[in-house]
Amino acid sequence: MPEGGTPQLISQIVTTAGCKRGLAESITKPAADLTPKRGENLDVELMLDPPQPLAGKKTMLFFKLKPAEGIEQYLGAWSHMLAASNDLVNTIHAHPIYVTDPAPGIKQIQFDLFFPREAIYRVWVQFQRQGKVSTVAFTIPVTSLK
């Protein structure tokens, strides 16, 4: 992030003065974070199927929203997702596949993703409830078949 600025996403390799490590070693690998999140006015839980995503294979992401009442479409979709690999090589924008009501007071929104390669992906998801947009983030490690 530029000093005093906002985060930037660019498709170029950038090195900064004083970097004593090589580029590969300087790329951070955040820890997995699948814990429930609190948005503007709703709670969001994430379940993965399979629990350990594999590169190139379908991963279903199930987001449970509570409370379910008042969930609305935002910009023409029930949700928006951006996933970015920790080295910013891969980015994915997606919309949900299914929206269901699995239990009273719960709305479940499903995304189907194919993570292109092994990496740690930061996933931001937006939902709208009662006119307020909530953005929550999860960190998902993706492994490869060996």
N, C-alpha and C positions, 0 to 999 in steps of 0.2 A: 504494500500500500504506500503510495507516495506520502511523504511527510505532510501532514495537514490536509491530505486529500482523501478520496474515497477508493475502495478496492478497484483494481483494474484487472481485466481478463484480456490478454493479448495472445497472439499466435506466434510470437517471436521469442527466441532465447535471449534473456537479458542477464548480464552479470553486473554486479555492483562493485565499486571500489572497496578494497579491504576484504574481499571474499578470499579466505585462505583455503577453502575446501573446493574440490572439483564440483562441477554442476550436478552430477548424479548424487553425490553425498549431501548436497545442500537442499535437495528436495525433501520436504518434510513428509513423514508418514504418520498421519494422525491415528489415534486409537479408535477402535470401533465404538460407535455410540448408537445403540438401538433403544435407548431408554425413552419412556413416554415423554411427550412434550406438552407444554401449555402454550396455546396460541392466544390471540387477542381475546377471544370469548369462547374457546372450545379446547378440549383435551384431545390429543392425537396419539394413538398407539400404532406401532408398526410390527407386522408379522411377515416373515419371509418364507417362501416355499420355492426351492429347498432352503433350509435354515442357513446353509453355507453356499452362497451363490458361486456358480462356476462360469468362467469366461466362455462366451459363445453359446451358452445354454440358456434357455428361458428361465427367468426368475420372476415369480409373481410376488408383488408387494401389496399387502393388504393394509390399508390405513383405516383404523376404527376411530370414528369421530363421536364425541359425546359433548354436549347433548346433540341429538340428531335434528331436533326441530329447528327450522330456520336456515338449514343448509341450502345455499343458492348457487346457481351457475355464476362463474366469474369469467368475463371476457369470452363468453360463448361455450365454456366447458365447465364440468363439475370440479375440475382441479387442473393445476398446471405443475409440471415437475421439471427441474433442471438437475442433472447429475453431471459432475465433473470429476475426472480422475485427479489424484493428488498431484500429478505432474502437469496437469492442464493439457494433456495431449488429446484426451477424449472428452467431449461434452455431448449430452443427450437431452433433448427437450421432448417431453411426452405428455399425453393426455390419458385419462383413465379409460379402461376397457369396460368395466362393469361398475355399477352403483347399486348396492343392495341395502336392505334393512334386516340384518340377521337377528336382531333382538329389539325389544321395545327400548327406545331412547338411544339407539346406536345406528349410525349410518356407516357402511363400509364401502370404501372406494378402492378399486383394484387397478393396478398398473401391471402390465407385462413388459419386462425389459430383457434385452440381450446385452449384457455388458460385454464390450468388444474384446477386452483383454484383462489380464490380472493386474489389479491396482487397488487402491483404496479410494472409494468414490464418496464424495460429499453430495448428498441429495437434499435439495430444497424443494418443498412442496407448499403450494398455496391453496387455501380453501376460503370460501366466503360464507359467513353466517350472519344473518340479520344485517346485511349491508357492510360488515366489517371483514376485511381481508386479513387472514392469518398466514404467516410464513413460518414454517418450522423446518428444522434441518436434522438429518441423521447422517452418520458416517458408517458406510458399509464396506467391509473388506471383501474383495472378490478374488478367488483363487483360480488356478488353471488345472486342467486334468494332467496328471503326471503319469 
